């Protein structure tokens, strides 16, 4: 098992993780540290439990916003796909119509 010490708002925490995940844990801890520092600068000194709850709420809010944007994005993609399918069907119909006209012309000029 890997082991890394992270620092969140001047507090150090020893974390165990899977081997090779240390860098990823450090990267994630920097996100938490940024949020904790932001809260400390705005709210002042707060206890560890309150800090954890508030950082969690900030991250949950960001995640919720991203999910909502993702759903909105999926809806746009769905509409675009629907429009593409309609355009595809219309193009296919035009190709069939032109093919039929060409076949009719070929049949008209063929010697009988």
LINCOR-V405988 format. One line per field, one symbol per residue. psi: psi as a letter, one per 30 degrees, with the letter a starting at -180 (. if undefined). A space follows every 50 residues. Layout:
psi: ???
//
This chain:
psi: klkkklkjhgkkkkkklkkfgeeeeeeeeeeeeeeeeeeefeeaklleee eeeeeeeeeeeeeeeeeeeeeeeeeeeeeeeeeeeeeeeeeeeeeeeeee eeeeeeeefkk.
//
